[in-house]
Amino acid sequence: MLIKILLAISIAILFHGNASAAINYTFSAFGTVGYAISDKPYSYMQYIDNEGTFSRDSLLTGQLDIQFSPKLTATMQAKLAADRSQEKGIAPALTWAFLSYRPNNEWVINLGMLPIPGYLNSVNRDVGVTYDYARLPAEFDSKSPVYNVLGASISNTYAFANSELIIDAYAGRAKHKWRYYIGDDLDNSYSTGATYNKVTMDLIGTSITYKTTENTYLAGLHMATIKNDGASLWLKEVGYKAITPDIGFYNNDPNDGAVAVSSYDMFIFNLGADIHLGNDFRLASEIILRKNNDLDIGLNTLSGYISLRKKINKWTPYLFYSQIKTENDTLNTYTKIDNNQLPNGIFNNMQTQQINTSQHILADFYQGYDQFSIALGTSYHFTPLSALEAEVMLVQVNDASNLFDIPSEYKSSNYSATIFTVSYSFAF
């Protein structure tokens, strides 16, 4: 993929219409060194536990912009950060590599590896110096499947006296590794820890953004067709084996009504705003609704956040509340599966233990979200291109959360964690 993108950019350079015109190059870089620690031994967002980590928030990114002419440019961006396709290690990744053609001031056409539009921080989510939070609220930020695609986008800008309206549309494909955490061991089939499932996502979407000198409002609608490239299938319907009218267990057996599929469609709708309240106060909020009609699992969620921040010279203290919850019917099914346990005496002890363990594992794959976070933090800007950020955050889980890795020795509902984060972000 990288070779194809670089080849396309090279061809654009070679066949540049005005060979005598100078080609301008601009290089920029940005990064974050971030440390986070929790008061709990189990991991939050894959990395954060009571031993502390630099892996969750630290990154280094470089970007090269090439201007062939006023109408034709190329952008390439590469990032070095923790490898999210495995449990440990760091890996380079190509985040952007696209050509932009601007026939006039209103229209822009992009082709290549490009960002998905439609969120307040779509373009700058890795540029920590551009926002005041120690990190973007996880309940919202983690719910979009991916943030860049290999494809095309088109943008049209309508300029007014003191504002502008931007309409974006895009289509493309992305490869991804979907992470599941299994909290129990079961024979030779499953063991405690993370497993990754390869998926291919075909995405199409559109967004509308309205900007004034001080405020931003946006809305987006996205559809993703997600195809399973791994060995496991997704459960469209969970099976149930009834032993007595009141006792039974859930499973993935087709003979008990389970139905599996290799692909499904996910619809995502989001709204957002970042507005100036006066006296250097700003209010920002985004919500995102995920809905699929193909799978009976906990991906159908409503999540969002609201934040209040105030600029005081070089300081910007902030407070935010963030929440995610699976829709009630699906969350109730998750809870039934996770809490379902056979009594002793129906099978022998080993069989009973295996079946009871399988209920927890099935719930881990089923997924469920019911949590909120409250964070208090501040940023201090040494310069417009360097900032120190510190935050304390309380995360409260009610019925379930797949953002935590919960081993079997801990309860999987009604728990909390306090997370401390400090980071330094820069750009040049």
Backbone torsions as a table, in degrees:
resi	resn	phi	psi	omega
1	MET	NA	-46.8	-179.7
2	LEU	-61.2	-41.7	179.9
3	ILE	-61.7	-42.3	180.0
4	LYS	-63.7	-41.8	-179.1
5	ILE	-66.9	-45.5	179.2
6	LEU	-64.3	-35.3	177.8
7	LEU	-64.6	-41.8	179.0
8	ALA	-62.4	-42.0	178.7
9	ILE	-66.7	-38.8	178.3
10	SER	-63.0	-40.9	178.5
11	ILE	-62.9	-40.1	177.9
12	ALA	-60.7	-38.4	178.6
13	ILE	-66.6	-45.5	-176.0
14	LEU	-66.0	-36.2	-176.7
15	PHE	-104.2	25.0	177.7
16	HIS	-57.9	130.4	-171.5
17	GLY	-57.8	-39.0	-177.8
18	ASN	-112.7	86.0	-171.6
19	ALA	-64.7	-23.9	-178.0
20	SER	-81.3	-15.4	-178.9
21	ALA	-73.6	145.3	-179.3
22	ALA	-72.5	140.1	174.5
23	ILE	-96.5	124.9	-176.2
24	ASN	-99.8	136.6	179.9
25	TYR	-117.9	136.1	175.7
26	THR	-131.7	125.0	178.6
27	PHE	-112.1	137.3	175.3
28	SER	-139.1	161.8	-179.9
29	ALA	-148.8	155.1	176.5
30	PHE	-155.3	162.1	-178.8
31	GLY	-169.4	173.8	177.6
32	THR	-142.2	135.8	168.3
33	VAL	-111.1	108.2	-173.3
34	GLY	-126.4	136.5	178.4
35	TYR	-120.9	133.1	-179.9
36	ALA	-135.5	143.5	179.1
37	ILE	-144.0	143.2	-179.8
38	SER	-112.7	163.9	174.9
39	ASP	-93.2	10.3	-179.5
40	LYS	-121.4	150.2	-178.0
41	PRO	-78.5	-19.7	179.8
42	TYR	-88.6	153.1	-168.6
43	SER	-83.3	143.2	172.6
44	TYR	-114.1	131.5	-178.5
45	MET	53.8	42.6	173.1
46	GLN	77.8	-37.4	-168.4
47	TYR	-115.5	-30.0	-165.9
48	ILE	-86.8	117.7	175.7
49	ASP	-143.6	-166.6	-175.2
50	ASN	-78.6	1.0	174.1
51	GLU	-93.2	-11.6	179.0
52	GLY	80.2	153.7	-178.0
53	THR	-156.9	146.8	168.0
54	PHE	-98.1	-8.9	-169.9
55	SER	-71.1	-32.8	-171.4
56	ARG	-67.7	-41.1	-170.0
57	ASP	-114.5	-12.5	-174.4
58	SER	-80.3	139.7	178.0
59	LEU	-163.1	160.9	175.2
60	LEU	-138.2	128.2	-174.3
61	THR	-133.8	140.1	174.6
62	GLY	-123.0	145.5	-178.2
63	GLN	-135.3	133.7	177.3
64	LEU	-116.7	123.3	175.7
65	ASP	-111.2	129.1	-178.5
66	ILE	-119.8	123.9	177.3
67	GLN	-107.6	109.5	177.9
68	PHE	-80.2	-34.8	179.3
69	SER	-160.7	172.2	177.2
70	PRO	-58.9	-20.9	-177.3
71	LYS	-100.1	-21.3	-172.7
72	LEU	-125.3	123.0	177.9
73	THR	-136.3	163.2	175.5
74	ALA	-133.2	145.5	179.4
75	THR	-131.1	130.4	175.2
76	MET	-129.7	132.5	-178.7
77	GLN	-137.3	130.6	178.7
78	ALA	-126.6	144.8	-174.6
79	LYS	-128.3	141.1	172.9
80	LEU	-114.8	118.2	-176.6
81	ALA	-159.2	-179.2	176.9
82	ALA	-58.1	139.5	-178.7
83	ASP	-78.6	108.5	-177.1
84	ARG	-79.7	-0.4	177.8
85	SER	-95.7	4.4	175.0
86	GLN	-154.0	173.7	-171.3
87	GLU	-77.7	-32.0	-176.2
88	LYS	-135.3	164.1	175.7
89	GLY	98.8	164.3	175.8
90	ILE	-118.2	156.7	-177.6
91	ALA	-153.6	143.5	173.7
92	PRO	-74.7	150.7	178.6
93	ALA	-144.7	141.6	174.6
94	LEU	-87.2	112.8	-178.1
95	THR	-92.9	-40.0	177.2
96	TRP	-134.3	145.0	170.0
97	ALA	-165.5	89.8	-173.4
98	PHE	-143.7	156.1	173.4
99	LEU	-97.7	142.1	176.5
100	SER	-122.6	129.2	176.4
101	TYR	-117.8	122.4	-177.9
102	ARG	-117.3	94.4	-178.9
103	PRO	-66.3	-27.7	175.8
104	ASN	-154.9	-173.0	-175.6
105	ASN	-71.9	-16.0	-174.8
106	GLU	-94.3	-31.7	-171.5
107	TRP	-112.8	142.2	173.0
108	VAL	-138.2	131.8	176.3
109	ILE	-117.5	126.8	-179.3
110	ASN	-116.2	144.5	179.9
111	LEU	-143.0	126.3	178.3
112	GLY	135.4	-150.1	175.4
113	MET	-87.3	109.5	-169.8
114	LEU	-137.4	160.2	-178.6
115	PRO	-74.2	151.2	174.4
116	ILE	-83.2	126.2	-179.8
117	PRO	-81.8	167.9	169.1
118	GLY	117.1	-2.8	177.1
119	TYR	-120.5	158.5	-178.4
120	LEU	-59.7	-33.4	-177.0
121	ASN	-119.1	33.0	-179.8
122	SER	-57.5	-47.2	-173.8
123	VAL	-85.0	-32.0	-170.9
124	ASN	-112.4	20.7	-174.1
125	ARG	-63.1	-26.6	177.4
126	ASP	-89.9	-8.7	-176.1
127	VAL	-94.3	87.3	-173.3
128	GLY	-60.8	-25.2	-178.0
129	VAL	-73.4	-12.4	-176.3
130	THR	-89.0	-9.3	174.8
131	TYR	-135.9	162.3	-170.1
132	ASP	-92.2	-14.8	179.1
133	TYR	-71.2	151.3	173.5
134	ALA	-64.8	-34.1	169.7
135	ARG	-155.1	158.1	178.0
136	LEU	-66.3	144.5	-177.2
137	PRO	-55.4	122.8	-172.5
138	ALA	-65.4	-34.8	-178.2
139	GLU	-59.7	-30.9	176.6
140	PHE	-93.6	-49.1	-169.9
141	ASP	-65.6	-29.3	-175.8
142	SER	-83.5	-3.5	-170.6
143	LYS	-95.7	-10.1	170.7
144	SER	-82.5	131.9	-175.2
145	PRO	-55.8	-47.6	179.5
146	VAL	-146.3	166.9	-179.7
147	TYR	-119.9	4.4	171.2
148	ASN	-149.0	155.0	-178.1
149	VAL	-138.1	158.1	170.6
150	LEU	-95.1	106.9	-174.7
151	GLY	-178.9	-140.1	-175.9
152	ALA	-141.2	152.5	174.7
153	SER	-143.2	157.0	177.7
154	ILE	-136.3	139.9	-176.4
155	SER	-133.7	137.1	178.1
156	ASN	-126.9	127.9	-177.6
157	THR	-113.2	129.1	174.8
158	TYR	-107.7	113.9	-176.0
159	ALA	-94.4	134.7	175.4
160	PHE	-119.1	-174.0	-174.5
161	ALA	-60.3	-49.6	-178.0
162	ASN	-128.9	24.9	-178.1
163	SER	-161.1	174.4	176.4
164	GLU	-150.9	150.7	177.5
165	LEU	-118.0	125.8	-176.8
166	ILE	-118.5	126.4	176.5
167	ILE	-113.6	122.2	-179.4
168	ASP	-116.9	147.3	171.4
169	ALA	-142.2	145.6	-177.3
170	TYR	-149.9	161.5	172.6
171	ALA	-153.2	142.2	-180.0
172	GLY	-179.7	-174.5	-177.2
173	ARG	-130.1	147.2	178.1
174	ALA	-140.6	143.6	171.7
175	LYS	-99.6	143.0	-174.9
176	HIS	-152.0	154.7	172.3
177	LYS	-114.3	113.1	-177.9
178	TRP	-82.0	124.6	-175.1
179	ARG	-96.4	132.4	172.3
180	TYR	-122.6	143.2	174.7
181	TYR	-112.4	127.4	179.1
182	ILE	-104.8	123.3	-174.5
183	GLY	-93.1	1.7	-175.7
184	ASP	-138.7	157.9	172.7
185	ASP	-98.5	140.7	177.7
186	LEU	-142.7	102.4	179.8
187	ASP	47.6	-133.0	177.5
188	ASN	-100.6	7.9	-174.9
189	SER	-87.3	-43.3	-176.8
190	TYR	-137.7	148.9	174.5
191	SER	-137.8	153.1	-178.0
192	THR	-59.8	129.6	-179.6
193	GLY	140.6	-175.8	-175.9
194	ALA	-90.3	147.3	171.5
195	THR	-132.0	150.6	-174.8
196	TYR	-122.4	136.9	-179.7
197	ASN	-119.7	124.5	-178.3
198	LYS	-77.3	133.3	178.5
199	VAL	-135.4	155.3	171.8
200	THR	-117.0	131.0	-178.1
201	MET	-119.5	123.7	171.3
202	ASP	-99.9	119.8	-172.8
203	LEU	-120.0	146.4	173.5
204	ILE	-145.0	142.3	-178.1
205	GLY	-169.8	172.7	178.3
206	THR	-147.2	157.0	178.6
207	SER	-148.6	155.4	176.2
208	ILE	-126.2	128.5	179.4
209	THR	-126.0	130.1	176.4
210	TYR	-118.1	123.9	-177.5
211	LYS	-122.2	134.0	168.6
212	THR	-110.8	-173.3	-179.7
213	THR	-64.7	-23.7	-176.1
214	GLU	-126.1	-14.5	-172.1
215	ASN	-126.8	154.1	175.5
216	THR	-134.5	133.1	176.1
217	TYR	-129.6	140.6	-178.4
218	LEU	-151.3	159.7	174.4
219	ALA	-148.3	145.8	-179.4
220	GLY	-142.9	150.1	175.2
221	LEU	-133.5	125.8	-174.5
222	HIS	-133.8	147.1	173.6
223	MET	-130.2	133.2	179.0
224	ALA	-125.6	126.5	169.5
225	THR	-96.6	115.4	-171.6
226	ILE	-107.4	120.6	-176.5
227	LYS	-112.5	136.4	-177.9
228	ASN	-84.0	119.1	177.0
229	ASP	-98.3	-4.0	-177.4
230	GLY	-94.2	-170.9	-176.3
231	ALA	-80.8	-27.7	-175.8
232	SER	-88.6	150.0	175.7
233	LEU	-105.7	165.2	175.9
234	TRP	-94.3	144.6	178.1
235	LEU	-81.4	117.7	171.9
236	LYS	-76.3	-39.3	175.6
237	GLU	-138.5	137.3	179.4
238	VAL	-83.2	137.1	177.6
239	GLY	-81.8	158.8	178.9
240	TYR	-143.0	127.2	178.3
241	LYS	-104.2	108.8	179.7
242	ALA	-85.7	127.7	177.3
243	ILE	-98.5	-46.5	170.4
244	THR	-130.7	172.1	178.9
245	PRO	-56.0	-25.6	-176.5
246	ASP	-113.2	-3.9	-175.2
247	ILE	-128.7	136.0	177.3
248	GLY	-177.2	-172.5	179.2
249	PHE	-147.6	153.4	-179.4
250	TYR	-88.9	150.7	-179.0
251	ASN	-159.3	-176.6	177.0
252	ASN	-113.9	28.3	-178.0
253	ASP	-85.8	122.9	177.9
254	PRO	-59.0	-29.2	179.4
255	ASN	-67.1	-19.2	178.6
256	ASP	-105.2	16.1	174.9
257	GLY	99.4	1.5	179.4
258	ALA	-72.6	139.0	178.0
259	VAL	-128.1	127.6	-178.5
260	ALA	-114.7	147.1	178.3
261	VAL	-132.8	160.3	-179.3
262	SER	-103.8	-3.4	178.3
263	SER	-155.6	160.1	175.8
264	TYR	-158.1	164.0	179.1
265	ASP	-105.4	135.5	177.6
266	MET	-121.4	129.7	177.0
267	PHE	-107.4	136.7	-178.1
268	ILE	-130.1	127.3	176.6
269	PHE	-124.5	132.7	-178.5
270	ASN	-136.4	149.6	174.4
271	LEU	-131.2	146.7	179.0
272	GLY	-155.3	157.5	176.4
273	ALA	-156.4	144.9	173.5
274	ASP	-134.7	110.3	-170.2
275	ILE	-127.7	152.0	178.2
276	HIS	-92.0	125.8	-178.0
277	LEU	-95.5	-9.8	-174.0
278	GLY	102.0	157.9	-179.5
279	ASN	55.2	35.0	177.7
280	ASP	64.8	20.3	171.8
281	PHE	-92.2	140.9	174.4
282	ARG	-130.3	141.2	177.2
283	LEU	-118.3	128.4	177.7
284	ALA	-129.1	144.1	178.7
285	SER	-155.9	143.3	173.6
286	GLU	-141.9	145.1	171.6
287	ILE	-129.0	152.2	179.3
288	ILE	-142.1	128.8	178.7
289	LEU	-111.0	122.9	175.9
290	ARG	-109.5	134.1	-178.0
291	LYS	-145.8	130.6	169.7
292	ASN	-132.9	147.6	179.9
293	ASN	-109.2	8.3	-174.2
294	ASP	-101.7	-25.4	-173.9
295	LEU	-122.8	141.6	174.5
296	ASP	-96.3	64.5	177.7
297	ILE	-136.2	177.0	-168.1
298	GLY	-84.2	26.9	179.9
299	LEU	-78.9	-18.7	-179.7
300	ASN	-75.5	104.0	-172.4
301	THR	-135.3	156.8	167.7
302	LEU	-120.0	124.3	-178.3
303	SER	-140.6	160.5	179.3
304	GLY	176.6	179.1	179.3
305	TYR	-150.3	162.2	171.5
306	ILE	-139.3	135.3	-177.5
307	SER	-133.7	149.4	175.6
308	LEU	-128.5	129.1	-179.8
309	ARG	-139.7	154.0	-179.3
310	LYS	-137.0	130.8	178.4
311	LYS	-87.0	125.0	178.0
312	ILE	-128.8	94.6	-172.9
313	ASN	55.2	-119.1	-179.2
314	LYS	-88.2	-7.2	-179.9
315	TRP	-93.4	146.1	170.9
316	THR	-138.2	87.9	174.6
317	PRO	-71.2	151.7	-178.3
318	TYR	-147.7	160.0	175.4
319	LEU	-137.9	132.2	174.2
320	PHE	-138.4	152.4	174.5
321	TYR	-121.9	131.9	-176.9
322	SER	-136.5	142.0	-175.6
323	GLN	-146.5	150.1	171.9
324	ILE	-142.3	139.8	178.4
325	LYS	-149.3	132.3	171.8
326	THR	-70.4	146.1	-179.8
327	GLU	-57.3	149.1	-166.1
328	ASN	-56.9	-48.0	-177.1
329	ASP	-60.2	-42.9	-179.3
330	THR	-70.1	-40.2	178.6
331	LEU	-64.6	-37.1	176.4
332	ASN	-63.3	-39.2	177.2
333	THR	-65.2	-43.5	176.0
334	TYR	-55.8	-46.9	-177.8
335	THR	-63.7	-39.9	178.4
336	LYS	-62.2	-42.4	-179.9
337	ILE	-66.1	-48.6	-175.2
338	ASP	-65.5	-33.4	-177.5
339	ASN	-92.7	-4.9	-176.9
340	ASN	-74.5	121.7	-179.6
341	GLN	-138.9	130.4	178.4
342	LEU	-76.6	141.5	174.6
343	PRO	-75.5	159.4	176.2
344	ASN	-68.3	152.2	174.6
345	GLY	105.9	-19.6	178.6
346	ILE	-79.5	-45.6	174.0
347	PHE	-122.1	177.3	174.9
348	ASN	-70.3	166.9	-172.2
349	ASN	-59.4	-39.4	-178.8
350	MET	-66.8	-44.2	179.1
351	GLN	-63.7	-41.9	178.9
352	THR	-61.8	-43.1	179.5
353	GLN	-63.5	-41.8	-180.0
354	GLN	-64.0	-43.4	180.0
355	ILE	-66.0	-43.6	-179.9
356	ASN	-63.9	-38.6	176.2
357	THR	-65.2	-38.5	-178.9
358	SER	-62.9	-26.1	178.4
359	GLN	-67.4	-40.9	177.7
360	HIS	-66.2	-40.5	-179.3
361	ILE	-66.3	-42.6	178.4
362	LEU	-61.9	-37.9	177.3
363	ALA	-65.1	-37.2	177.8
364	ASP	-61.3	-39.8	177.8
365	PHE	-75.0	-33.3	-179.5
366	TYR	-64.8	-38.8	178.7
367	GLN	73.3	150.1	176.4
368	GLY	-164.0	146.0	-178.5
369	TYR	-135.0	128.1	174.1
370	ASP	-158.9	83.9	-176.5
371	GLN	-150.6	161.8	172.4
372	PHE	-141.4	159.6	179.0
373	SER	-132.0	144.3	171.7
374	ILE	-126.1	126.4	-176.7
375	ALA	-128.8	142.4	173.8
376	LEU	-125.7	126.6	-177.4
377	GLY	-156.5	-176.9	177.5
378	THR	-155.0	154.8	170.6
379	SER	-120.1	152.0	176.0
380	TYR	-130.8	115.2	-178.0
381	HIS	-92.6	110.1	173.3
382	PHE	-65.3	-43.7	174.7
383	THR	-141.8	173.0	174.9
384	PRO	-60.9	-15.6	-176.5
385	LEU	-114.0	12.7	176.2
386	SER	-149.5	136.9	-175.3
387	ALA	-150.5	145.1	172.8
388	LEU	-107.5	132.6	-177.2
389	GLU	-128.6	139.7	178.2
390	ALA	-138.3	144.4	-174.4
391	GLU	-154.3	143.6	168.2
392	VAL	-120.2	132.3	-173.7
393	MET	-134.4	133.6	173.0
394	LEU	-102.7	125.8	176.7
395	VAL	-112.5	123.5	179.7
396	GLN	-115.0	122.2	177.4
397	VAL	-103.1	130.3	176.8
398	ASN	-94.2	-92.2	-176.8
399	ASP	-82.5	-32.8	-173.9
400	ALA	-169.6	157.3	171.2
401	SER	-160.0	120.6	174.2
402	ASN	-86.4	5.8	172.5
403	LEU	-83.7	-11.1	174.5
404	PHE	-106.8	146.3	171.6
405	ASP	-98.2	102.7	-174.2
406	ILE	-107.3	107.4	174.3
407	PRO	-67.0	165.8	-172.5
408	SER	-64.8	-23.2	-177.8
409	GLU	-75.7	-8.2	177.8
410	TYR	-111.2	151.1	178.0
411	LYS	-72.4	144.7	-172.9
412	SER	-96.9	9.6	177.2
413	SER	-146.9	160.6	176.9
414	ASN	55.2	61.9	176.0
415	TYR	-143.1	169.4	-178.5
416	SER	-143.0	166.0	176.1
417	ALA	-147.5	144.8	174.3
418	THR	-110.6	129.4	-173.3
419	ILE	-123.8	128.9	177.8
420	PHE	-108.0	134.8	-178.2
421	THR	-136.3	137.2	171.1
422	VAL	-136.5	137.1	-177.3
423	SER	-148.8	155.8	174.3
424	TYR	-123.3	123.5	-179.4
425	SER	-116.5	146.9	-177.2
426	PHE	-147.2	163.3	174.2
427	ALA	-153.3	150.0	175.0
428	PHE	-156.3	NA	NA
